[in-house]
Amino acid sequence: MSKKKRGAATPLIAAPAPPERAPLEARTMALLATVTGLVAFAAYLPMAARDVMFGDGPELTAAAVLDGVAHPPGYPLWIMLGHAASLFPIGTFAFRVNLTASLYHALTVAIVGVSAYVLTRRACASLFAATALAFGSPLFVSWSLQAEVFSLNDLFASALVLCCLLWLDDARRWRLVLPMALLVGLGLSNHQSLVLLLPVQLWALWCGRGAIPRSRVAAVTFGGAALLLPIAFLLPYIHTLVVSTHLAWHFGAARTPGELFDLIARRAYGTGSLVGAVHQGGGFVDRIAALIGAAGWPWLFVVAGAIALGVQRRAKEAAIVGLIVLGPLVAFCLAANIDVVDDPLSGAIFQRFGLLPLVAAAPFAASALAAIQGLVRRQGVATVVGVVAVTAATVCGALRFGELTLRDAQGPSALYRDILAAVPPEAIVLTKGDPVDLSAELSLIHISEPTRQAEI
């Protein structure tokens, strides 16, 4: 009887053989990512805002251009990337930073297409899921055209969902825990709502536990992931500590570890609160309706895709849709304290949080079309059905581009320039207030128009 070698890898549980499915084709996935990403970016580029927009846009753009800080929890990763983008000699400072949203969302569309292919192994169905998100959702298109932290958050979310689907596709891919830890850490330094996808990652870990070997390599891998996550989260905040040394009076500055902790914990707003007391109120149903309504018709195909997966007895994949709905959608709306009915401004702010569940669930729209194609016996007819669906999604989305474009939007800039026109040269302008954050916009105009000599 042969003896077992010392140190040999032993599974925790006897790992089942991977299901009999067509192998993933790297060339197809690369082509899907390239085509969908480039097409999306090419569509967003001419519509992207050339100037700053209302909301957090002025503050965030100024923070990126000036390499500064933003309101809690600081968004250091977004600011550093935005500052790098502002150095490219293309158009105005605002346009350069706005283009980061176009880039992040184009990459998100590319990853969603790859995730859809992992789910369905069908190119047309995958193109449909990517197209439905890229062009079919007015919410997604709108925030592809202006600077905001949500577009980078969507990129991290789509990448995490792809990792989870790849792990479910083959439990032997347990080493994905390392890139997932890196994505979670960096993603949380950009936007803390990403934590709502944690149940999805834990589900992938649970489903793949049987293939994790009892070996030193596995122990080091998971230990490294546990260490990598907090390091990746805290590393961007070194930037906050460094730049805050010359921003003593700026909202969001943190010069000490204690101030940094308060910044991350959002103490200025009240930890766990999205807005101040004056904007709180409303009901759960109103919030759910606001997020789904803003996202548009792609949710219908996501639900149909989840049903199709259930009918096909692919419970592991269908469960991910359920966790996305329960986490970033239902749980968030239960915990959120924003009045979306009687306070239109807060309602508009709240809609942006519908991006996370939409992006995370977007690949599953492919399962609906794949199920329809599966009912067609002739391959040629099934391909035609797929092409028609992709074309219809593209055309329906393109018809709304005219009302969504921000190319000529100059409202905020005109407002602030009117204010500056009434101020004498050499004047010192004192501002106060987070909702408008006039000081940030004036700082941006000041550096982009050097002929205007005013101290902000």
RODO-2510 file (C-alpha; in nm, 4 decimals, decimal comma):
residues 456
     n   res          X          Y          Z
     1     m     0,0000     0,0000     0,0000
     2     s     0,1511     0,3342    -0,1049
     3     k     0,2127     0,5970     0,1547
     4     k     0,0729     0,9455     0,1109
     5     k     0,3394     1,2078     0,0468
     6     r     0,3883     1,4593     0,3232
     7     g     0,2607     1,8085     0,2338
     8     a     0,0405     1,6842    -0,0488
     9     a    -0,2651     1,9002    -0,1089
    10     t    -0,5852     1,7479     0,0308
    11     p    -0,9267     1,8992    -0,0393
    12     l    -1,1388     1,9962     0,2601
    13     i    -1,4264     1,8111     0,0960
    14     a    -1,4187     1,5858    -0,2072
    15     a    -1,4405     1,8360    -0,4895
    16     p    -1,7012     1,7561    -0,7543
    17     a    -1,5940     1,7590    -1,1142
    18     p    -1,6708     2,0832    -1,2963
    19     p    -2,0052     2,0758    -1,4795
    20     e    -2,0020     1,9752    -1,8431
    21     r    -2,0057     2,3119    -2,0130
    22     a    -1,8281     2,4524    -2,3155
    23     p    -1,4805     2,5757    -2,2230
    24     l    -1,4182     2,9473    -2,1940
    25     e    -1,2530     3,0853    -2,5043
    26     a    -1,0009     3,3539    -2,4133
    27     r    -1,0076     3,4952    -2,7659
    28     t    -1,3849     3,5391    -2,7568
    29     m    -1,3717     3,7050    -2,4143
    30     a    -1,0951     3,9425    -2,5273
    31     l    -1,2883     4,0319    -2,8437
    32     l    -1,6067     4,0939    -2,6434
    33     a    -1,4252     4,3178    -2,3980
    34     t    -1,2489     4,5139    -2,6720
    35     v    -1,5542     4,5684    -2,8916
    36     t    -1,7996     4,6575    -2,6157
    37     g    -1,5540     4,8799    -2,4308
    38     l    -1,4424     5,0750    -2,7384
    39     v    -1,7955     5,1189    -2,8708
    40     a    -1,9200     5,2431    -2,5343
    41     f    -1,6332     5,4895    -2,4955
    42     a    -1,6778     5,6129    -2,8524
    43     a    -2,0448     5,6792    -2,7755
    44     y    -1,9783     5,8589    -2,4469
    45     l    -1,6891     6,0738    -2,5713
    46     p    -1,8899     6,3233    -2,7829
    47     m    -2,1621     6,3481    -2,5157
    48     a    -1,9317     6,3991    -2,2150
    49     a    -1,9621     6,7276    -2,0288
    50     r    -1,7066     6,9892    -2,1260
    51     d    -1,7661     7,1766    -1,8011
    52     v    -1,8390     7,0932    -1,4386
    53     m    -2,1861     6,9758    -1,3426
    54     f    -2,4001     7,0444    -1,0380
    55     g    -2,3941     6,8167    -0,7343
    56     d    -2,0558     6,6905    -0,6188
    57     g    -1,9018     6,7586    -0,9594
    58     p    -1,7500     7,0996    -0,8804
    59     e    -1,5953     6,9849    -0,5540
    60     l    -1,4647     6,6544    -0,6897
    61     t    -1,3291     6,8087    -1,0081
    62     a    -1,1496     7,0817    -0,8153
    63     a    -1,0082     6,8234    -0,5739
    64     a    -0,8779     6,6186    -0,8668
    65     v    -0,7289     6,9126    -1,0567
    66     l    -0,5729     7,0665    -0,7461
    67     d    -0,4682     6,7274    -0,6064
    68     g    -0,6573     6,7960    -0,2861
    69     v    -0,9239     6,6310    -0,0717
    70     a    -1,2997     6,5882    -0,0916
    71     h    -1,5866     6,5538     0,1536
    72     p    -1,5987     6,2427     0,3784
    73     p    -1,4936     5,9703     0,3340
    74     g    -1,2365     6,1489     0,1178
    75     y    -1,2291     5,9400    -0,2047
    76     p    -0,8461     5,9452    -0,2270
    77     l    -0,8141     5,6856    -0,5034
    78     w    -1,0588     5,8687    -0,7282
    79     i    -0,8807     6,1992    -0,6649
    80     m    -0,5383     6,0584    -0,7512
    81     l    -0,6653     5,9033    -1,0750
    82     g    -0,8579     6,2200    -1,1565
    83     h    -0,5489     6,4316    -1,0993
    84     a    -0,3514     6,2113    -1,3387
    85     a    -0,6261     6,2564    -1,5988
    86     s    -0,6231     6,6345    -1,5512
    87     l    -0,2609     6,6432    -1,6696
    88     f    -0,3497     6,5265    -2,0213
    89     p    -0,3579     6,8254    -2,2582
    90     i    -0,7089     6,7621    -2,3924
    91     g    -0,9770     7,0286    -2,3622
    92     t    -1,0613     7,1938    -2,0310
    93     f    -0,9662     7,0644    -1,6887
    94     a    -1,3292     6,9697    -1,6275
    95     f    -1,3512     6,7780    -1,9561
    96     r    -1,0411     6,5780    -1,8722
    97     v    -1,1808     6,4712    -1,5362
    98     n    -1,5270     6,4071    -1,6798
    99     l    -1,3712     6,1691    -1,9306
   100     t    -1,2621     5,9453    -1,6434
   101     a    -1,6297     5,8611    -1,5917
   102     s    -1,6591     5,7696    -1,9598
   103     l    -1,3491     5,5519    -1,9337
   104     y    -1,4533     5,3782    -1,6107
   105     h    -1,7989     5,3012    -1,7445
   106     a    -1,6644     5,1837    -2,0809
   107     l    -1,4387     4,9400    -1,8938
   108     t    -1,7376     4,8388    -1,6822
   109     v    -1,9363     4,7589    -1,9966
   110     a    -1,6457     4,5489    -2,1252
   111     i    -1,6292     4,3474    -1,8025
   112     v    -2,0063     4,2987    -1,7980
   113     g    -1,9839     4,1523    -2,1474
   114     v    -1,7156     3,9063    -2,0338
   115     s    -1,9185     3,8127    -1,7242
   116     a    -2,2206     3,7489    -1,9426
   117     y    -2,0114     3,5191    -2,1614
   118     v    -1,8952     3,3250    -1,8559
   119     l    -2,2623     3,2766    -1,7683
   120     t    -2,3975     3,1838    -2,1103
   121     r    -2,1109     3,0933    -2,3481
   122     r    -2,3080     3,2858    -2,6111
   123     a    -2,1509     3,5872    -2,7824
   124     c    -2,4750     3,7540    -2,8928
   125     a    -2,6344     3,7171    -2,5512
   126     s    -2,3220     3,8646    -2,3932
   127     l    -2,3240     4,1573    -2,6349
   128     f    -2,6886     4,2144    -2,5487
   129     a    -2,6177     4,2358    -2,1740
   130     a    -2,3325     4,4807    -2,2320
   131     t    -2,5363     4,6883    -2,4769
   132     a    -2,8414     4,6978    -2,2503
   133     l    -2,6280     4,8453    -1,9741
   134     a    -2,4192     5,0771    -2,1926
   135     f    -2,7057     5,2329    -2,3883
   136     g    -3,0338     5,1081    -2,2399
   137     s    -3,0106     5,2590    -1,8927
   138     p    -3,0494     5,6387    -1,8803
   139     l    -2,8998     5,6337    -1,5316
   140     f    -2,5851     5,4572    -1,6483
   141     v    -2,5439     5,6788    -1,9544
   142     s    -2,5922     5,9996    -1,7559
   143     w    -2,3198     5,9141    -1,5060
   144     s    -2,0868     5,8114    -1,7875
   145     l    -2,0666     6,1745    -1,8933
   146     q    -1,9672     6,3616    -1,5779
   147     a    -1,7155     6,3323    -1,2977
   148     e    -1,8337     6,1260    -1,0011
   149     v    -1,6986     5,8535    -0,7755
   150     f    -1,9821     5,6172    -0,8698
   151     s    -1,8392     5,5343    -1,2125
   152     l    -1,5172     5,4016    -1,0576
   153     n    -1,7255     5,2162    -0,7988
   154     d    -1,9133     5,0474    -1,0828
   155     l    -1,5843     4,9343    -1,2364
   156     f    -1,4800     4,7664    -0,9127
   157     a    -1,8249     4,6093    -0,8712
   158     s    -1,8259     4,4607    -1,2217
   159     a    -1,4758     4,3194    -1,1721
   160     l    -1,5762     4,1563    -0,8421
   161     v    -1,8850     3,9981    -0,9966
   162     l    -1,6692     3,8627    -1,2811
   163     c    -1,4309     3,7043    -1,0291
   164     c    -1,7232     3,5449    -0,8453
   165     l    -1,8718     3,4043    -1,1662
   166     l    -1,5355     3,2654    -1,2733
   167     w    -1,5004     3,0970    -0,9336
   168     l    -1,8493     2,9479    -0,9550
   169     d    -1,7725     2,8329    -1,3083
   170     d    -1,4807     2,6271    -1,1793
   171     a    -1,4247     2,5830    -0,8056
   172     r    -1,0569     2,5142    -0,8696
   173     r    -1,0065     2,8859    -0,9337
   174     w    -0,9797     2,9558    -0,5603
   175     r    -0,6684     3,1691    -0,6156
   176     l    -0,9063     3,4396    -0,7354
   177     v    -0,9337     3,5298    -0,3682
   178     l    -0,6172     3,7411    -0,4090
   179     p    -0,7396     3,9756    -0,6852
   180     m    -1,0766     3,9888    -0,5114
   181     a    -0,9125     4,1099    -0,1898
   182     l    -0,7218     4,3758    -0,3846
   183     l    -1,0396     4,4894    -0,5614
   184     v    -1,2351     4,5083    -0,2359
   185     g    -0,9633     4,7064    -0,0579
   186     l    -0,9089     4,9591    -0,3349
   187     g    -1,2800     4,9732    -0,4091
   188     l    -1,3722     5,0582    -0,0506
   189     s    -1,1190     5,3413    -0,0516
   190     n    -1,3183     5,4823    -0,3428
   191     h    -1,6757     5,4198    -0,2222
   192     q    -1,7916     5,2372     0,0870
   193     s    -2,1172     5,1128    -0,0686
   194     l    -1,9088     4,8363    -0,2296
   195     v    -1,9316     4,6509     0,1021
   196     l    -2,2888     4,5609     0,0046
   197     l    -2,1449     4,3097    -0,2447
   198     l    -1,9643     4,1192     0,0308
   199     p    -2,2388     3,8500     0,0524
   200     v    -2,1844     3,7733    -0,3176
   201     q    -1,8148     3,7110    -0,2585
   202     l    -1,8817     3,4994     0,0500
   203     w    -2,1282     3,2948    -0,1535
   204     a    -1,8628     3,2247    -0,4175
   205     l    -1,6219     3,1238    -0,1414
   206     w    -1,8802     2,8931     0,0154
   207     c    -1,9677     2,7272    -0,3149
   208     g    -1,6009     2,6736    -0,3992
   209     r    -1,4877     2,5540    -0,0558
   210     g    -1,4721     2,1929    -0,1675
   211     a    -1,1841     2,2544    -0,4063
   212     i    -0,9654     2,4468    -0,1604
   213     p    -0,6731     2,2173    -0,0722
   214     r    -0,5253     2,1640     0,2729
   215     s    -0,1864     2,2929     0,1726
   216     r     0,0669     2,5558     0,2624
   217     v     0,0041     2,7301    -0,0688
   218     a    -0,3659     2,7689     0,0075
   219     a    -0,2932     2,8914     0,3604
   220     v    -0,0473     3,1514     0,2305
   221     t    -0,2885     3,2571    -0,0431
   222     f    -0,5808     3,3171     0,1916
   223     g    -0,3562     3,4709     0,4547
   224     g    -0,2134     3,7028     0,1935
   225     a    -0,5643     3,7999     0,0851
   226     a    -0,6598     3,8815     0,4449
   227     l    -0,3534     4,1064     0,4699
   228     l    -0,3864     4,2579     0,1234
   229     l    -0,7404     4,3863     0,1716
   230     p    -0,6745     4,6354     0,4575
   231     i    -0,3439     4,7449     0,3042
   232     a    -0,5128     4,8185    -0,0288
   233     f    -0,7846     5,0098     0,1553
   234     l    -0,5521     5,2259     0,3665
   235     l    -0,2786     5,2888     0,1110
   236     p    -0,4661     5,5583    -0,0886
   237     y    -0,5373     5,7450     0,2355
   238     i    -0,1674     5,8209     0,2675
   239     h    -0,2371     6,0700    -0,0090
   240     t    -0,5036     6,2327     0,2091
   241     l    -0,2630     6,2730     0,5003
   242     v     0,0070     6,4199     0,2764
   243     v    -0,2037     6,6765     0,0890
   244     s    -0,3976     6,7769     0,4018
   245     t    -0,0868     6,9387     0,5475
   246     h    -0,1497     7,2459     0,3297
   247     l    -0,5326     7,2275     0,3353
   248     a    -0,5955     7,3046     0,7001
   249     w    -0,9374     7,4659     0,6506
   250     h    -1,0686     7,2416     0,3735
   251     f    -1,3675     7,0170     0,4411
   252     g    -1,2300     6,6626     0,4204
   253     a    -0,8758     6,7413     0,5306
   254     a    -0,7178     6,4928     0,7731
   255     r    -0,3759     6,5701     0,9189
   256     t    -0,3669     6,3149     1,2020
   257     p    -0,4666     5,9476     1,2357
   258     g    -0,7591     6,0578     1,4506
   259     e    -0,8858     6,3003     1,1895
   260     l    -0,8356     6,0349     0,9237
   261     f    -1,0478     5,7894     1,1234
   262     d    -1,3240     6,0510     1,1551
   263     l    -1,3018     6,1138     0,7809
   264     i    -1,3343     5,7455     0,6909
   265     a    -1,6162     5,7005     0,9442
   266     r    -1,7976     6,0033     0,7977
   267     r    -1,8393     6,1618     1,1400
   268     a    -1,9235     6,4979     0,9832
   269     y    -2,2457     6,3528     0,8407
   270     g    -2,3117     6,1016     1,1154
   271     t    -2,1808     5,7503     1,0604
   272     g    -2,4481     5,5452     0,8855
   273     s    -2,6357     5,8511     0,7563
   274     l    -2,6277     5,9501     0,3914
   275     v    -2,7530     6,3041     0,4471
   276     g    -2,8247     6,5441     0,7279
   277     a    -3,1484     6,5472     0,9273
   278     v    -3,3116     6,8111     0,7083
   279     h    -3,3090     6,5748     0,4064
   280     q    -3,4184     6,2599     0,5898
   281     g    -3,7561     6,0895     0,5651
   282     g    -3,9616     5,9036     0,3076
   283     g    -4,0446     5,5368     0,2751
   284     f    -3,8803     5,2143     0,1639
   285     v    -4,1105     5,1512    -0,1321
   286     d    -4,0482     5,5011    -0,2683
   287     r    -3,6723     5,4442    -0,2561
   288     i    -3,6933     5,1076    -0,4319
   289     a    -3,9138     5,2571    -0,7026
   290     a    -3,6733     5,5480    -0,7463
   291     l    -3,3695     5,3241    -0,8004
   292     i    -3,5358     5,0760    -1,0341
   293     g    -3,7189     5,3471    -1,2283
   294     a    -3,4001     5,5449    -1,2845
   295     a    -3,2112     5,2345    -1,4018
   296     g    -3,4676     5,1588    -1,6720
   297     w    -3,5722     4,8507    -1,8665
   298     p    -3,2503     4,6435    -1,8293
   299     w    -3,3820     4,5313    -1,4893
   300     l    -3,6641     4,3450    -1,6669
   301     f    -3,4134     4,1264    -1,8504
   302     v    -3,2078     4,0776    -1,5332
   303     v    -3,5156     3,9372    -1,3564
   304     a    -3,5995     3,7224    -1,6609
   305     g    -3,2420     3,5975    -1,6671
   306     a    -3,2548     3,4999    -1,3002
   307     i    -3,5768     3,3078    -1,3640
   308     a    -3,4163     3,1335    -1,6610
   309     l    -3,1215     3,0266    -1,4457
   310     g    -3,3627     2,8904    -1,1876
   311     v    -3,5486     2,6899    -1,4511
   312     q    -3,2141     2,5531    -1,5721
   313     r    -3,1361     2,4493    -1,2119
   314     r    -2,8333     2,6735    -1,1953
   315     a    -2,9095     2,7734    -0,8400
   316     k    -2,5594     2,8993    -0,7587
   317     e    -2,5664     3,1634    -1,0300
   318     a    -2,9308     3,2550    -0,9656
   319     a    -2,8485     3,3041    -0,5982
   320     i    -2,6044     3,5819    -0,6924
   321     v    -2,8898     3,7828    -0,8441
   322     g    -3,0858     3,7307    -0,5245
   323     l    -2,7953     3,8498    -0,3112
   324     i    -2,7492     4,1571    -0,5313
   325     v    -3,1161     4,2443    -0,4980
   326     l    -3,1152     4,1856    -0,1219
   327     g    -2,7891     4,3748    -0,0618
   328     p    -2,7214     4,6821    -0,2795
   329     l    -3,0928     4,7274    -0,3542
   330     v    -3,3257     4,6156    -0,0723
   331     a    -3,0921     4,6422     0,2278
   332     f    -2,9593     4,9756     0,1092
   333     c    -3,3095     5,1179     0,0651
   334     l    -3,4048     4,9937     0,4113
   335     a    -3,1011     5,1578     0,5688
   336     a    -3,1028     5,4764     0,3622
   337     n    -3,2645     5,7770     0,5240
   338     i    -3,3199     6,0020     0,2224
   339     d    -3,6552     6,1555     0,1384
   340     v    -3,6908     6,0953    -0,2364
   341     v    -4,0491     6,2222    -0,2695
   342     d    -4,0748     6,5607    -0,0992
   343     d    -3,7110     6,6601    -0,1551
   344     p    -3,6307     6,6543    -0,5307
   345     l    -3,2628     6,7401    -0,4782
   346     s    -3,2157     6,4508    -0,2373
   347     g    -3,4078     6,2260    -0,4748
   348     a    -3,1682     6,3085    -0,7571
   349     i    -2,8727     6,2416    -0,5268
   350     f    -3,0229     5,9105    -0,4193
   351     q    -3,0702     5,7800    -0,7737
   352     r    -2,6949     5,7473    -0,8190
   353     f    -2,6946     5,4611    -0,5690
   354     g    -2,8988     5,2610    -0,8168
   355     l    -2,5874     5,2179    -1,0290
   356     l    -2,4271     4,9563    -0,8016
   357     p    -2,7095     4,6977    -0,8092
   358     l    -2,7712     4,7641    -1,1776
   359     v    -2,4086     4,7075    -1,2779
   360     a    -2,3646     4,4048    -1,0518
   361     a    -2,6759     4,2360    -1,1926
   362     a    -2,6302     4,3470    -1,5553
   363     p    -2,4543     4,0282    -1,6810
   364     f    -2,7583     3,8198    -1,5940
   365     a    -2,9654     3,9887    -1,8636
   366     a    -2,7711     3,7667    -2,1032
   367     s    -2,9292     3,4561    -1,9500
   368     a    -3,2731     3,5745    -2,0620
   369     l    -3,1693     3,6085    -2,4259
   370     a    -2,9666     3,2877    -2,4102
   371     a    -3,2767     3,1019    -2,2868
   372     i    -3,4777     3,2381    -2,5794
   373     q    -3,2041     3,1396    -2,8229
   374     g    -3,1964     2,7939    -2,6651
   375     l    -3,5607     2,7413    -2,7595
   376     v    -3,4746     2,7872    -3,1261
   377     r    -3,3583     2,4655    -3,2879
   378     r    -3,1800     2,6150    -3,5874
   379     q    -2,8503     2,7843    -3,5029
   380     g    -2,8834     3,0403    -3,7801
   381     v    -3,2222     3,1557    -3,6531
   382     a    -3,0895     3,1756    -3,2969
   383     t    -2,8072     3,3996    -3,4176
   384     v    -3,0543     3,6245    -3,5975
   385     v    -3,2586     3,6537    -3,2767
   386     g    -2,9454     3,7581    -3,0907
   387     v    -2,8420     4,0148    -3,3513
   388     v    -3,1929     4,1643    -3,3549
   389     a    -3,1899     4,1934    -2,9751
   390     v    -2,8496     4,3648    -2,9710
   391     t    -2,9534     4,6011    -3,2509
   392     a    -3,2815     4,6884    -3,0790
   393     a    -3,1049     4,7621    -2,7491
   394     t    -2,8522     4,9842    -2,9262
   395     v    -3,1094     5,1762    -3,1287
   396     c    -3,3475     5,2265    -2,8360
   397     g    -3,0620     5,3642    -2,6294
   398     a    -2,9243     5,5850    -2,9070
   399     l    -3,2646     5,7472    -2,9566
   400     r    -3,2314     5,9011    -2,6098
   401     f    -2,8773     6,0315    -2,6509
   402     g    -3,0086     6,3715    -2,7561
   403     e    -3,1787     6,4301    -2,4215
   404     l    -2,8939     6,2797    -2,2172
   405     t    -2,5934     6,4533    -2,3721
   406     l    -2,4046     6,7007    -2,1532
   407     r    -2,1735     6,8307    -2,4232
   408     d    -2,3098     7,1860    -2,4137
   409     a    -2,4222     7,1978    -2,0513
   410     q    -2,2721     7,5041    -1,8811
   411     g    -2,5177     7,5881    -1,6048
   412     p    -2,2831     7,5634    -1,3056
   413     s    -1,9997     7,7412    -1,4826
   414     a    -2,2238     8,0287    -1,5897
   415     l    -2,3521     8,0674    -1,2341
   416     y    -2,0076     8,0880    -1,0813
   417     r    -1,8722     8,3173    -1,3507
   418     d    -2,1629     8,5548    -1,2856
   419     i    -2,0625     8,5577    -0,9215
   420     l    -1,7002     8,6284    -1,0092
   421     a    -1,8045     8,9060    -1,2487
   422     a    -1,9542     9,0945    -0,9545
   423     v    -1,6347     9,0605    -0,7496
   424     p    -1,3582     9,3185    -0,7933
   425     p    -1,0120     9,1928    -0,8974
   426     e    -0,7857     9,1221    -0,5994
   427     a    -1,0953     9,0386    -0,3897
   428     i    -1,0973     8,7689    -0,1220
   429     v    -1,4031     8,5474    -0,1552
   430     l    -1,5210     8,3646     0,1564
   431     t    -1,7611     8,0758     0,1000
   432     k    -1,9428     7,8238     0,3136
   433     g    -2,1603     7,5238     0,2502
   434     d    -2,1233     7,1628     0,1364
   435     p    -2,4283     7,1342    -0,0961
   436     v    -2,2996     7,3886    -0,3478
   437     d    -1,9352     7,4017    -0,2419
   438     l    -1,8750     7,7323    -0,4147
   439     s    -1,5144     7,7491    -0,3006
   440     a    -1,4211     7,4356    -0,4965
   441     e    -1,5693     7,5648    -0,8207
   442     l    -1,4153     7,9067    -0,7811
   443     s    -1,0778     7,7431    -0,7222
   444     l    -1,1181     7,5469    -1,0453
   445     i    -1,2094     7,8582    -1,2443
   446     h    -0,9209     8,0434    -1,0834
   447     i    -0,6568     7,7975    -1,2042
   448     s    -0,8176     7,7446    -1,5457
   449     e    -0,8385     8,1194    -1,6097
   450     p    -0,5072     8,2644    -1,4906
   451     t    -0,6002     8,6133    -1,6102
   452     r    -0,8548     8,6349    -1,3331
   453     q    -0,6657     8,7440    -1,0224
   454     a    -0,8751     8,6701    -0,7153
   455     e    -0,7767     8,5005    -0,3954
   456     i    -1,0094     8,2095    -0,3173
***
